[in-house]
Amino acid sequence: MGNDGGLSLVEVVISLAIVFIVFLGMSAGGLVVLDQNLRNDMRDEAVAVAETEMQHVRNLPFDNVVSATDNVSRRIRGVAKSFNVARTVTSLDGGNRQVAVNVTWTRTEMGVQKSYNHQIFTIVRQR
């Protein structure tokens, strides 16, 4: 029998198996990238929530700057996500107060519930 230069069935099956293994590895890497991207989106939204709360505090009259808690719901990739916002006010002296805004949220990663937080500070002065 002469060699016609084609591939045998065994060579084709081995080639397909190698391609399948490569794509399987690439898909696992893609899932990790998607997971990290979603985690970053949630962190970015928490930073935005904290900044919004801080701007609200800066616009309040000095006597109304007090500790408070709130829940904020935002849509991330079409899914509603809840962020807990805690504002803590510490009086430094009669005319200055330190304001800490702490935003916390939870996320399920590999079947385990994990908690995250983002905290920012400012000082508010009486005018």
VEXPA-682300 format. One record per residue (C-alpha): residue in three letters; x negated, y negated, z. Coordinates in pm, 1 decimal, padded with zeros to 6 digits. Each point is the difference from the previous one (the first is absolute). Layout:
BEGIN
PT   code          X          Y          Z
PT    ALA          X          Y          Z
...
This chain:
BEGIN
PT   code          X          Y          Z
PT    MET    00000.0    00000.0    00000.0
PT    GLY   -00126.2   -00344.5   -00083.0
PT    ASN    00007.4   -00306.0    00223.9
PT    ASP    00255.7   -00246.8   -00135.4
PT    GLY   -00112.4   -00273.0    00243.4
PT    GLY    00325.6   -00001.4    00201.0
PT    LEU    00061.2    00046.0    00370.9
PT    SER    00114.1    00324.0    00157.3
PT    LEU    00298.7    00014.7    00232.9
PT    VAL   -00229.7    00055.0    00299.8
PT    GLU   -00197.3   -00318.0   -00078.1
PT    VAL    00322.0   -00201.4   -00028.6
PT    VAL    00132.3    00132.8    00333.7
PT    ILE   -00330.2   -00076.8    00176.1
PT    SER   -00001.7   -00352.2   -00148.6
PT    LEU    00357.8   -00060.4    00118.3
PT    ALA   -00088.2    00124.6    00349.6
PT    ILE   -00294.1   -00242.0    00019.4
PT    VAL    00217.5   -00289.6   -00120.2
PT    PHE    00268.9    00093.8    00256.6
PT    ILE   -00253.0    00000.4    00286.4
PT    VAL   -00136.0   -00340.7   -00107.9
PT    PHE    00351.0   -00151.2   -00019.3
PT    LEU    00089.5    00152.1    00337.2
PT    GLY   -00297.2   -00179.2    00156.5
PT    MET    00088.0   -00324.5   -00175.3
PT    SER    00362.1    00015.6    00118.6
PT    ALA   -00112.8    00044.9    00362.6
PT    GLY   -00222.6   -00305.5   -00040.9
PT    GLY    00290.6   -00191.2   -00150.5
PT    LEU    00218.3    00081.0    00301.3
PT    VAL   -00268.0   -00133.4    00233.9
PT    VAL   -00018.0   -00320.8   -00204.3
PT    LEU    00380.0   -00042.6    00012.0
PT    ASP    00002.4    00058.6    00376.4
PT    GLN   -00273.3   -00258.8    00060.3
PT    ASN    00174.4   -00245.1   -00231.2
PT    LEU    00324.6    00032.2    00196.6
PT    ARG   -00189.2   -00044.0    00328.0
PT    ASN   -00157.0   -00319.6   -00136.4
PT    ASP    00339.2   -00128.7   -00118.9
PT    MET    00141.3    00049.9    00349.8
PT    ARG   -00297.8   -00174.6    00159.7
PT    ASP    00031.7   -00291.6   -00244.0
PT    GLU    00369.2   -00030.8    00084.3
PT    ALA   -00080.4    00003.0    00373.6
PT    VAL   -00251.2   -00281.6   -00053.7
PT    ALA    00269.7   -00196.8   -00186.0
PT    VAL    00251.5    00061.9    00281.7
PT    ALA   -00252.1   -00119.6    00260.6
PT    GLU   -00082.8   -00310.9   -00201.1
PT    THR    00369.7   -00081.5   -00046.2
PT    GLU    00057.9    00033.3    00374.3
PT    MET   -00301.7   -00219.2    00074.3
PT    GLN    00125.8   -00270.7   -00237.1
PT    HIS    00337.2    00016.7    00175.9
PT    VAL   -00171.7   -00048.4    00338.5
PT    ARG   -00200.8   -00295.5   -00127.3
PT    ASN    00322.1   -00171.0   -00108.3
PT    LEU    00171.7    00043.6    00337.9
PT    PRO    00009.0   -00278.7    00257.1
PT    PHE   -00263.4    00059.4    00269.4
PT    ASP    00254.4    00079.1    00272.6
PT    ASN    00161.0    00269.6   -00220.5
PT    VAL   -00324.2    00194.5   -00050.9
PT    VAL    00071.7    00304.6    00218.8
PT    SER   -00062.1    00373.5   -00015.1
PT    ALA    00243.4    00199.2   -00212.6
PT    THR    00043.0    00326.7   -00187.2
PT    ASP    00173.6    00073.1   -00327.5
PT    ASN    00037.2    00267.4   -00265.9
PT    VAL   -00058.0   -00094.5   -00362.1
PT    SER    00103.9    00221.2   -00289.4
PT    ARG   -00178.8   -00026.6   -00334.0
PT    ARG    00030.1    00199.4   -00320.0
PT    ILE   -00319.4    00167.1   -00115.2
PT    ARG    00022.8    00188.5   -00328.4
PT    GLY    00376.6    00013.7    00029.0
PT    VAL    00004.4    00139.2    00355.6
PT    ALA    00098.3   -00204.0    00306.6
PT    LYS   -00275.4   -00004.8    00261.7
PT    SER    00035.5   -00141.0    00350.9
PT    PHE   -00270.7   -00210.3    00165.4
PT    ASN    00012.6   -00085.9    00371.5
PT    VAL   -00113.3   -00355.8    00073.1
PT    ALA   -00104.2   -00096.3    00353.2
PT    ARG   -00090.2   -00359.7    00078.4
PT    THR   -00191.6   -00053.6    00324.0
PT    VAL   -00049.6   -00353.5    00129.3
PT    THR   -00261.6   -00077.8    00265.1
PT    SER   -00019.3   -00344.7    00156.9
PT    LEU   -00359.5   -00122.5   -00002.7
PT    ASP    00076.3   -00330.6    00170.3
PT    GLY    00284.1   -00251.4    00000.9
PT    GLY   -00039.7   -00096.3   -00364.6
PT    ASN   -00142.0    00314.5   -00165.2
PT    ARG    00139.9    00347.2   -00057.2
PT    GLN   -00158.8    00301.2   -00161.6
PT    VAL    00235.2    00193.1   -00226.3
PT    ALA   -00069.8    00360.2   -00098.0
PT    VAL    00212.4    00164.5   -00268.7
PT    ASN   -00027.1    00378.7   -00009.1
PT    VAL    00165.9    00190.4   -00285.7
PT    THR    00030.8    00377.3    00040.7
PT    TRP    00131.8    00266.9   -00233.2
PT    THR   -00003.4    00377.6   -00028.1
PT    ARG   -00071.7    00225.1   -00293.9
PT    THR    00005.5    00375.6   -00049.6
PT    GLU   -00329.8    00134.1   -00132.1
PT    MET   -00042.0    00372.6   -00060.2
PT    GLY    00300.0    00071.4    00222.6
PT    VAL   -00130.8   -00207.5    00291.9
PT    GLN    00153.0   -00331.0    00106.9
PT    LYS   -00272.6   -00267.7    00023.3
PT    SER    00032.0   -00348.8    00143.5
PT    TYR   -00171.7   -00307.1   -00142.2
PT    ASN   -00015.9   -00362.6    00108.3
PT    HIS   -00119.0   -00339.5   -00116.7
PT    GLN   -00056.3   -00284.9    00243.9
PT    ILE   -00068.4   -00369.2   -00050.8
PT    PHE   -00052.9   -00288.4    00244.8
PT    THR    00036.5   -00375.9   -00000.3
PT    ILE    00010.1   -00286.7    00247.2
PT    VAL    00295.1   -00235.0    00005.2
PT    ARG   -00043.9   -00348.3    00147.4
PT    GLN    00260.9   -00232.6    00134.8
PT    ARG    00039.4   -00313.9   -00209.0
